[in-house]
Amino acid sequence: LGDKTAAEAVLQQWICARNEAGAIHLYSDVIPCLEGLASSGAMVGAITNGLSNPIEIPKLSEFFDFCVSAEEETIFPHRKPSPVIFEEAFVRARNLGWTDGAWWHVGDDLAIDVAAASRLGLRTVYVDRPERVENRFSLTSAEKLAARQAEADSEPDLTVSSLRGLADKIQ
């Protein structure tokens, strides 16, 4: 069927290009938010359904303590909203010294971020940006996304339109 080594090399090239694009297209409030969280001493992790890992993006790496991707062999096929991916995040956080204290899950999807995290007893922040840009990397259609959002069964603890000052709001 082809050369597996060549396919893996192409995939790695794509991941690098995607990470570079992600760094270029960050919202302007992301770095100030992460700086605020870092100065507050918060542990920051990423839970993602994709291949992107902020620890591998130089502009972001210093702010993240861990990342859990649904594409990892030990996680797949458990994508958000599955509790499996969140439970792995808890394990990684505990391995870094987290002791079941306050955990805020910040996300931009009412169903797979807010509702899923709420079902696990986590506090949630819904990022509802007025200038939200559609994710060009997502395979989810706009129609499917709208339907998923409409089915969300939990209200966030906090809704923000910007990440600026978030560290102060969740202390």
C-alpha positions in Angstrom: 0.0 0.0 0.0 2.9 2.3 0.1 5.9 3.4 2.2 4.9 3.8 5.8 8.1 5.8 6.6 7.3 8.2 3.8 3.7 8.6 5.0 4.9 9.3 8.6 7.4 11.9 7.3 4.6 13.6 5.4 2.4 13.6 8.5 5.1 15.1 10.6 5.7 17.8 8.0 1.9 18.5 8.0 1.9 18.7 11.9 4.8 21.1 11.8 3.1 23.3 9.3 -0.2 23.2 11.2 1.7 24.2 14.4 3.4 27.1 12.7 0.0 28.3 11.3 -1.5 28.0 14.8 1.2 30.2 16.2 0.7 32.8 13.5 -3.1 32.9 13.9 -3.5 33.1 17.7 -6.1 35.5 19.0 -4.3 38.5 20.5 -5.6 37.7 24.0 -4.1 34.2 24.2 -0.5 35.1 25.3 -1.6 37.7 27.8 -4.0 35.2 29.3 -1.3 32.5 29.5 1.1 35.0 31.1 -1.6 35.8 33.7 -2.2 32.1 34.4 1.6 31.5 34.7 2.1 34.4 37.1 -0.7 33.1 39.3 1.0 29.7 39.5 -1.8 27.8 37.7 -1.0 24.5 36.1 -2.1 24.7 32.4 -2.9 21.7 30.3 -4.5 21.2 26.9 -7.2 18.6 26.1 -7.6 18.4 22.3 -9.4 16.2 19.8 -6.8 17.1 17.2 -3.1 16.5 16.6 -2.0 20.0 17.6 0.0 20.1 20.8 0.8 23.6 22.3 3.9 22.2 23.9 5.3 21.7 20.4 4.6 25.3 19.4 7.5 27.5 20.6 5.3 30.6 21.2 3.1 28.5 23.6 5.3 25.8 25.0 6.5 27.6 28.1 2.9 28.0 29.3 1.7 24.4 29.1 2.5 21.7 31.6 0.8 18.9 29.7 -1.3 18.0 26.7 -3.7 15.1 26.0 -4.7 14.5 22.4 -7.5 12.2 21.3 -5.2 11.1 18.6 -2.8 9.4 21.0 -2.7 5.7 20.8 -3.7 5.2 24.4 -6.7 7.6 24.1 -8.1 7.0 20.6 -11.0 6.7 19.8 -12.1 8.6 23.0 -12.5 12.2 21.9 -14.2 15.0 23.9 -16.9 14.7 25.2 -15.8 11.2 26.4 -14.7 11.2 30.0 -11.7 9.1 29.1 -9.7 12.0 27.6 -10.5 14.2 30.7 -9.6 11.3 33.1 -6.2 11.0 31.4 -5.7 14.8 31.8 -6.4 14.3 35.6 -3.7 11.5 35.7 -1.1 13.7 33.9 -1.9 16.7 36.2 -1.6 14.5 39.3 1.7 13.2 38.1 2.9 16.9 38.0 1.7 17.6 41.5 -2.0 18.6 41.1 -3.9 17.5 44.1 -7.6 17.6 43.0 -7.9 21.3 43.7 -9.7 23.7 41.6 -9.9 22.8 37.9 -11.3 25.1 35.3 -11.9 23.8 31.8 -11.8 26.6 29.2 -13.3 25.9 25.8 -15.2 27.3 22.9 -17.7 24.5 22.4 -20.8 24.2 24.7 -21.2 20.5 24.1 -17.7 18.9 24.0 -16.1 21.4 26.4 -18.6 22.9 28.8 -21.2 20.0 29.0 -18.6 17.3 29.1 -16.5 19.0 31.8 -19.5 19.9 33.8 -20.6 16.2 33.9 -17.3 15.5 35.6 -17.8 18.2 38.2 -15.4 20.7 36.7 -15.9 24.4 36.6 -16.2 25.7 33.1 -15.4 28.8 31.1 -17.1 29.2 27.7 -15.2 31.4 25.3 -17.9 32.9 23.1 -16.0 35.2 20.7 -18.0 37.6 18.7 -15.3 37.5 16.0 -15.0 33.7 16.1 -13.2 32.3 13.1 -14.4 29.0 11.8 -11.7 26.3 12.3 -10.4 25.6 8.9 -8.8 22.4 10.2 -12.0 20.9 11.5 -13.9 18.2 9.6 -17.1 19.1 11.4 -19.6 21.0 9.2 -21.1 24.3 10.3 -24.5 22.6 10.4 -23.3 19.7 12.6 -21.5 22.2 14.9 -24.6 24.3 15.3 -26.7 21.2 16.1 -24.1 20.0 18.6 -24.2 23.4 20.4 -28.0 23.4 20.5 -27.9 20.0 22.3 -25.5 21.1 25.0 -27.1 20.3 28.4 -25.1 22.4 30.8 -24.6 26.1 31.4 -21.0 27.3 31.9 -19.9 28.7 35.2 -18.4 31.7 33.4 -18.9 33.0 29.8 -16.3 35.4 28.3 -15.8 37.0 25.0 -12.1 37.4 25.5 -9.4 35.6 27.4 -7.9 38.9 28.7 -7.9 38.9 32.5 -9.1 35.4 32.8 -6.6 34.5 35.5 -8.2 37.1 37.8 -11.7 35.9 37.0 -11.1 32.3 38.0 -9.1 32.8 41.2 
